[in-house]
Structures are given as structure tokens and as C-alpha cells.
Amino acid sequence: MRPVIFLTLAALISAALLATVSDYTREPIAAAKAEMKRKAIEQIFPFRVHGMKTVTKGKSVFYEVYDSENTLRGIAVEADTDKGYGGTIEILLGVSPEHRVIDYKVLSHLETPGLGDKIDKPKFRKQFHEKILEGSVWKVKKDGGFVDELTAATISSRAITDAVQNGLEQINEHYSNTAEQ
């Protein structure tokens, strides 16, 4: 009976300590994640970000980016795809107010190191620059599209193309294209 009481007390003390540590670290972790996201957004856009507004519409999270004169200069959106070789790929896609791709940043992936992880390299990302949703065939060249797939990583290439297309679709659904006004 004595070991049961000892183990029960040890479990209760451990649970209390874990709950306390969780409460104590929740806000610093959230602040660190927000700062990491802000830095990722600043890396996507080729201009200085002076202001940013987070907008949630349905399940989509958008980041409206403004210049020093409070003019909307870009929109970023969190997008993902489950078509990656290693599973889900999450990106942060940045577009101009005219819905032209500026750049993207891979937030998380489990693609093969040395092969599929090249989806985040500048040379690969560059081929999406200035693309819009309409008029582009959002597939790899092997499938009749515009994207040069990575050697030995066609699945990863298809997946990132899907993620970028998903992000553009979200932006087109929730924002009017300023080029059409």
C-alpha cells in the first residue's frame, strides 16, 4: 500500500509542476511564435514593412502589410498542402495587392533532406515570382505546367505548387484584386 501512496503523491506533484510550467511559458512561447512569423513576413516582401494587420476570415489567416504612408503593399497568407512526400507542407505566401506572387517561405515540412527540402531554395522559389492564379497552369512541367520540378523530388515540387495555388485561391476569395478596379 505504501508504494501506491508514494507513486500517487509523486504523480500529483509532477502534474502540478507541469501545469505551473505550462502556464508560466505559454505567453513567452506565443510571443516568440508571433515574432518568428513577423520576421518571415519581412523576409517575403522586398520592401520595408512599416505596419501589419492580422485578419482572420473563416479558417484563413491573412497578414496585410503596409508601407510608411499606410498604403497596402502586400498580403500574406498561411497556406498548406498534405501532398508532400513527407506529409503536410506549410507556407507563408506573400502577394502584391494585384495578387501577383512576390515570394513564399516554407514554415514546416518533412521532405527528404537534400532532395525535397530544396523547395525553400531561392532558385526554386523564383519561378513562382509574379505568377497569378489565372492564366497559369499550376502543375510541374512533367504534368503540363510551368514549374521546373526538382530532380528526384517531383512529389515535393507538386506539393509546393499546390500550396502556393491554395494560398492564391484564399487571397482571391477574400480580397479584391486592385488591378481590376
Salt bridges, closest charged atoms under 4 A:
ASP23 OD1 - ARG26 NH1 3.10
GLU42 OE2 - ARG38 NE 3.30
GLU64 OE1 - LYS53 NZ 3.89
GLU78 OE2 - LYS37 NZ 2.75
ASP103 OD1 - ARG125 NE 2.87
ASP120 OD1 - ARG125 NH1 3.96
GLU130 OE1 - ARG100 NE 3.84
GLU130 OE2 - HIS129 NE2 3.62
ASP143 OD2 - ARG158 NE 2.68
ASP148 OD1 - LYS141 NZ 2.98
ASP162 OD1 - LYS83 NZ 3.70
GLU173 OE2 - HIS174 NE2 3.74
